[in-house]
C-alpha cells in the first residue's frame, strides 16, 4: 500500500510542476532563494559553517512545517526508528521514562546486558558515558544508549536512598523487545496488553492467546484487551489483531485529499471472535491502537473503558532516501468503520475512568499540538455521551502510588479487585458481570 501511495503522490507532484506557468508558481524560485541564503551564510556568518549540516537543517525544517508527525530522519535516527519498528536493535535492554529532567528505568529486558549487570526498575540514570542526562532530549539519550553490538556504554545510576552513584559498564548487544504481555486472571479472565504494534506483534498476540487458552483449560471467560500507553506503530499488525476479534465488516478506511484510498475488512475466522471482551484505553493510546479500539467499538464487539484517547488519526508512509536517510510523511487519514474521524478527536470511551492526575501529569493530546491536521470530512467522535464510572464496587486500602505508571499497574495482579489499577478493576467488574455498561452505537 505504501508503494502505491508514493507512486500516486509522485504523479501529483509531476503534474503540479508541469502546470507551473508563472515565476510565482515555480518551485525553482524558492530553490533560488534557498541557494542565495546558503551563499550568504557561508560567506558572511561569524564562524565557518558545515554546508551539509545546514542543508539537513533546511530539509528538517521544510518537512516539520507540514504537521507534527512528518519528519526527515537522518541516517542514524532512521536506523533507530527502524529498530523500534522491528522490536530489534543494538542496546542494553532497559525501558525508560523521560520526565522532569530525569531518566527512570521502568523495566529491564530479561537476559539483557542491563539485567546481567544488575540494573533494576526504579533506578535513575544520571549520566551516560560521564555526560549528564539533564537537559538532553529523549531522542539524543536513546541514540546515546543504543549502538553497535559489542560496543560499550557506561551508565551512572542513582538507586533509592543509597548514597553515591552506581557506575556500570555494559556491552551492547541485539535486544529483542516483546510487544505483548498476557496473564490469566481470576475467574478465567484473560488479560492481553499490547505495548506497541511492531513487526511480529500479531504472531506474539496469537501465541499469547494460545497460552491463555491452555492455562484456562480452553475455558476463557472473556478477554481484557489493554491498549493503554500504546503509541501505535504498524497498521497492518493492528488490523490483523482486529481481525481476530471480528467475523466480518470494515476494520478501517483511509482517505487522501477526501478520496477513499483503502478499505480494510475482516475475515470470518478470528481466534477471539466469540466471548465477551473489554478494551482499555487512555490519553496515551494513539494511532494504530485508536484504530483498533475504534473498529471494535463501531462493530459492537465490546465496551471501551478508560480515558479519551490521544487523537492521532493520520497515516505516515516511510520512504527510503539516498545515503541511508528516511522520510516520514503524512499521506492519509484513518476513519473508523462508521466513518468517524480519529484525527484530533480521538476515541471516546463508553465508560470513563480517568487516569489519576498525580500519575498522568499534564495531558497533551493531538489537538493541542501546534500545526496538527484537522479532522477532514467526517462526523466527529464522540457519538454519545459516555458514562462516568463510579469507584470500583470492591473497597480496598489505598494503593501504593508507585505501583502504577500512567495509571497502569506495573505488575498485573491475578485478582484486579485487589490491585492499584482503577481502570483495570472496572474492566474486570464489567467482564465478570459485577457492573454493567452499554456499548455505544455509531
C-alpha positions in Angstrom: 0.0 0.0 0.0 2.9 2.4 0.8 4.4 1.9 -2.6 1.1 2.8 -4.3 0.7 5.9 -2.2 4.3 7.0 -3.1 3.6 6.5 -6.8 0.3 8.5 -6.5 2.0 11.3 -4.7 4.8 11.3 -7.2 2.4 11.7 -10.1 0.7 14.6 -8.3 4.0 16.4 -7.9 5.0 15.9 -11.5 1.6 17.3 -12.7 1.9 20.3 -10.4 5.4 21.1 -11.8 4.2 20.8 -15.4 1.4 23.3 -14.7 3.7 25.9 -13.1 3.3 28.6 -15.7 4.5 31.7 -13.8 7.5 32.5 -11.8 5.4 32.7 -8.7 4.1 29.1 -9.2 7.5 27.6 -10.0 9.3 25.8 -7.2 12.6 26.8 -8.7 12.2 30.4 -7.4 12.1 29.0 -3.8 15.2 26.9 -4.5 17.0 30.0 -5.9 16.1 31.8 -2.6 17.5 28.9 -0.6 20.7 29.0 -2.6 21.1 32.7 -2.0 20.7 32.4 1.7 23.1 29.5 1.8 25.8 31.5 0.0 25.3 34.5 2.3 25.6 32.3 5.4 28.8 30.6 4.0 30.4 33.9 3.1 29.3 36.2 5.9 28.4 34.1 9.0 30.7 34.9 12.0 32.2 31.4 12.1 32.8 28.8 9.3 29.8 26.6 8.7 29.2 23.0 7.7 27.2 23.1 4.4 25.8 19.5 4.8 24.5 20.4 8.3 22.8 23.5 7.0 21.1 21.6 4.2 20.0 18.9 6.5 18.5 21.5 8.8 16.7 23.1 5.9 15.2 19.8 4.9 14.1 19.1 8.5 12.5 22.5 8.7 10.7 22.1 5.5 9.2 18.7 6.5 8.4 19.9 10.1 6.3 22.7 8.6 3.7 20.1 7.4 2.4 18.6 10.7 3.8 17.2 14.0 4.3 13.7 12.6 6.1 14.2 9.3 9.8 14.3 9.7 13.1 13.9 7.9 15.2 11.2 9.5 19.0 11.4 9.1 20.7 8.0 8.8 21.4 7.5 12.5 17.9 8.5 13.5 16.4 6.4 10.7 18.3 3.3 12.0 16.8 3.9 15.5 13.3 4.3 14.0 13.7 1.0 12.1 14.9 -0.8 15.2 11.9 0.4 17.1 9.5 -0.8 14.4 11.2 -4.2 14.2 11.5 -4.5 18.0 15.1 -5.5 17.5 18.1 -3.2 18.0 21.6 -2.8 19.5 21.3 -1.6 23.1 21.5 -2.5 26.8 17.9 -3.7 27.4 16.1 -1.0 29.5 12.7 0.6 29.1 12.9 4.2 30.4 10.6 7.0 31.3 11.7 10.6 30.4 10.1 13.1 32.8 11.1 16.2 34.9 14.7 16.1 33.6 15.1 12.5 34.9 15.5 9.2 33.2 14.0 6.4 35.2 14.3 2.7 34.4 10.8 1.3 34.1 11.6 -2.3 33.2 14.6 -4.4 32.3 14.6 -6.9 29.4 15.2 -10.4 30.7 18.6 -11.7 29.9 19.8 -8.3 28.6 23.2 -6.7 29.5 21.3 -4.4 31.9 19.8 -7.3 33.8 23.1 -9.2 33.9 24.9 -6.1 35.4 22.2 -5.6 38.0 20.2 -2.6 36.7 16.8 -2.5 38.4 13.4 -0.9 37.8 13.3 2.4 39.6 17.0 3.2 39.0 17.6 6.8 37.8 20.1 7.2 35.0 22.1 10.3 35.9 24.8 10.2 33.3 25.7 8.2 30.2 29.5 7.9 29.4 30.1 10.6 32.0 27.8 13.1 30.3 24.9 14.3 32.4 21.4 13.4 31.0 19.8 16.7 32.3 18.8 19.0 29.5 19.2 16.3 26.8 16.3 15.4 24.5 14.8 11.9 24.7 16.0 11.2 21.1 19.6 12.2 21.9 19.6 10.0 25.0 18.1 7.0 23.1 20.8 7.5 20.4 23.5 7.6 23.1 22.4 4.4 24.8 21.9 2.4 21.6 24.8 1.4 19.3 26.6 -1.4 17.5 26.5 -4.7 19.3 29.8 -5.3 21.1 30.4 -1.7 21.9 30.4 -0.4 25.5 28.4 2.2 27.3 28.8 3.4 30.9 25.7 4.3 33.0 25.8 6.2 36.2 22.8 5.3 38.3 21.1 6.7 41.5 19.2 4.0 43.4 16.7 4.9 46.1 18.2 6.4 49.2 21.6 4.8 48.6 24.4 7.3 48.9 26.6 7.9 45.9 26.2 6.7 42.4 26.4 3.2 40.9 28.6 3.2 37.8 28.2 0.2 35.4 29.8 -0.6 32.1 27.6 -2.5 29.8 28.3 -4.2 26.5 25.6 -3.6 23.9 24.0 -6.4 22.1 21.0 -7.1 19.9 17.8 -6.7 22.0 14.5 -8.3 21.1 11.6 -6.5 22.7 8.3 -8.2 23.2 5.2 -6.1 22.4 2.6 -8.3 24.0 2.1 -9.3 27.7 -0.6 -11.7 29.0 -1.8 -13.2 32.2 -4.7 -15.4 33.3 -6.7 -13.6 35.9 -9.2 -15.0 38.4 -12.5 -16.5 37.2 -10.8 -17.5 33.9 -10.4 -13.9 32.5 -7.6 -13.5 30.0 -5.6 -10.3 30.1 -3.8 -9.2 27.0 -1.7 -6.0 26.8 -0.3 -4.7 23.6 2.5 -2.2 24.2 3.0 -1.2 20.6 2.5 -2.6 17.1 5.8 -3.7 15.6 6.9 -6.5 13.3 5.6 -9.8 14.7 3.1 -8.3 17.2 0.2 -10.3 15.6 2.2 -13.5 15.9 3.0 -12.7 19.6 -0.6 -12.0 20.2 -1.7 -15.4 18.8 0.9 -17.2 20.9 -0.4 -15.3 24.0 -4.0 -16.3 23.2 -2.9 -19.9 22.8 -1.1 -19.8 26.2 -4.2 -18.3 27.9 -6.4 -21.0 26.4 -4.1 -23.7 27.7 -3.8 -22.1 31.1 -7.6 -21.9 31.4 -8.0 -25.4 30.1 -9.7 -23.9 27.0 -12.3 -22.2 29.1 -11.6 -18.5 28.8 -14.5 -16.5 30.4 -13.5 -13.4 28.4 -10.7 -11.1 27.5 -9.5 -7.7 28.7 -7.6 -6.0 25.9 -5.3 -3.3 27.3 -4.2 -0.7 24.8 -3.3 2.0 27.4 0.0 3.8 26.8 0.2 2.2 23.3 1.6 4.8 20.9 0.7 2.9 17.8 3.1 1.5 15.2 2.5 -0.8 12.2 -1.1 -0.5 11.0 -1.1 -4.0 9.3 -0.3 -5.6 12.7 -3.1 -3.7 14.4 -5.7 -4.6 11.7 -4.6 -8.3 11.9 -5.4 -8.3 15.6 -8.7 -6.5 15.0 -9.5 -9.4 12.6 -9.1 -11.9 15.4 -12.0 -10.3 17.3 -14.3 -9.8 14.3 -16.4 -12.0 12.0 -16.5 -9.6 9.1 -17.2 -6.0 8.2 -14.9 -3.0 7.9 -11.9 -2.5 10.2 -11.0 1.0 8.9 -10.7 3.1 5.9 -8.1 5.7 4.8 -8.6 8.9 2.8 -6.2 11.0 0.8 -7.4 14.5 -0.1 -11.0 13.5 0.7 -10.9 10.4 -1.5 -11.1 6.9 0.0 -7.8 5.2 -0.8 -8.3 1.9 1.0 -10.9 -0.1 2.9 -9.7 -2.9 5.1 -12.2 -5.6 6.0 -12.2 -8.5 8.5 -12.4 -12.2 7.6 -14.7 -14.7 9.3 -12.2 -16.9 11.2 -10.9 -14.8 14.2 -9.4 -16.7 17.2 -11.4 -14.4 19.6 -14.5 -13.8 17.5 -16.6 -15.3 20.3 -16.8 -14.4 24.0 -17.0 -11.1 25.9 -14.2 -8.6 25.6 -13.5 -5.2 27.2 -11.0 -2.7 25.8 -8.9 -0.4 28.0 -7.6 2.9 26.5 -6.2 6.2 27.9 -4.8 9.5 26.9 -1.6 7.9 25.6 -3.3 5.4 23.3 -2.6 6.7 19.9 -2.7 5.9 16.1 -2.9 2.2 15.4 -4.2 1.5 18.9 -7.0 4.0 18.4 -7.8 2.4 15.0 -8.2 -1.0 16.8 -10.3 0.4 19.6 -12.5 2.3 17.1 -13.1 -0.8 15.0 -14.1 -2.9 18.0 -16.4 -0.1 19.2 -18.1 0.5 15.9 -18.6 -3.2 15.4 -20.2 -3.5 18.9 -17.6 -6.1 19.9 -17.2 -4.8 23.4 -17.2 -1.6 25.6 -14.3 0.8 25.6 -13.2 1.8 29.1 -10.8 4.4 30.3 -9.9 7.9 29.2 -10.4 9.6 25.8 -7.5 8.7 23.5 -4.8 10.9 22.1 -6.4 11.6 18.7 -3.7 10.7 16.1 -5.6 9.6 13.1 -3.1 10.2 10.4 -1.1 7.7 8.3 2.7 8.1 7.8 4.4 6.5 4.9 8.0 5.7 5.4 10.2 6.4 2.4 13.9 5.4 1.9 16.2 8.2 0.7 19.7 8.0 -0.7 22.5 7.8 1.8 20.5 5.8 4.4 18.2 8.7 5.3 14.5 8.4 5.6 11.3 10.5 5.2 8.3 10.0 7.5 5.5 11.7 5.5 1.8 12.0 6.4 -0.2 10.8 3.4 -3.6 9.8 4.6 -6.2 10.0 7.5 -7.8 7.0 9.3 -11.5 6.6 9.8 -13.5 4.0 11.8 -15.9 1.6 10.2 -18.8 4.0 10.6 -16.8 6.9 9.1 -15.9 8.6 12.4 -12.8 10.6 12.3 -10.0 9.8 14.8 -7.7 12.7 13.8 -7.6 15.4 16.5 -10.8 13.9 18.1 -9.7 10.5 19.4 -11.9 7.7 20.6 -14.4 8.4 23.4 -14.8 5.5 25.9 -18.2 4.1 26.7 -17.3 4.2 30.3 -14.9 6.9 31.5 -12.3 6.1 34.1 -9.8 9.0 34.3 -6.1 8.4 34.7 -5.2 9.7 38.2 -3.9 13.3 37.8 -0.9 12.7 40.0 0.0 9.7 37.8 -0.7 11.2 34.4 0.6 14.7 34.9 -0.3 17.3 32.3 -2.1 15.6 29.4 -1.3 16.8 25.9 -3.3 15.4 23.0 -3.1 15.7 19.2 -5.4 18.7 19.2 -3.0 20.5 21.5 0.0 20.1 19.1 0.9 23.1 17.0 0.2 22.5 13.3 -1.9 19.4 13.8 -4.2 18.3 11.0 -7.9 18.8 11.2 -10.5 16.0 11.1 -11.3 16.3 7.4 -14.8 15.5 6.1 -16.2 13.1 8.7 -18.6 13.3 11.5 -16.9 13.7 14.9 -16.5 11.1 17.6 -18.0 11.3 20.4 -21.1 9.6 19.1 -22.8 9.5 22.5 -22.2 11.0 26.0 -20.0 8.4 27.8 -20.9 7.1 31.2 -18.8 8.1 34.1 -17.6 5.3 36.3 -18.1 5.3 40.0 -15.4 3.8 42.2 -14.9 0.0 41.9 -17.5 -1.8 43.9 -14.9 -3.6 45.9 -13.3 -1.4 48.5 -9.6 -1.9 49.5 -6.9 0.0 51.2 -5.4 2.9 49.3 -2.8 1.6 46.8 0.9 2.5 46.7 1.2 5.4 44.3 4.5 3.9 43.0 2.6 0.7 41.9 1.3 2.3 38.7 2.8 4.0 35.7 0.4 6.4 34.0 -2.4 4.6 35.7 -1.4 1.1 34.6 -0.3 -1.4 37.2 3.4 -2.2 36.9 2.6 -5.8 38.0 -0.8 -7.1 36.9 -2.4 -8.9 39.9 -4.2 -12.1 39.4 -7.2 -10.5 41.2 -7.5 -7.0 39.7 -10.0 -6.1 42.5 -7.1 -6.1 45.0 -4.7 -4.2 42.8 -3.9 -0.4 42.3 -5.1 -0.1 38.8 -8.6 1.6 38.9 -9.4 1.2 35.2 -8.4 -2.5 35.2 -10.7 -3.0 38.3 -13.6 -1.5 36.4 -12.9 -3.5 33.3 -12.7 -6.7 35.4 -16.0 -5.9 37.1 -17.7 -5.3 33.7 -16.4 -8.6 32.2 -17.4 -10.6 35.2 -20.9 -9.1 35.4 -20.3 -7.1 38.6 -21.0 -3.9 36.7 -23.0 -3.1 33.5 -22.2 -0.7 30.7 -24.0 -0.1 27.5 -21.8 -0.1 24.4 -22.0 2.9 22.1 -23.9 2.8 18.8 -22.2 4.6 15.9 
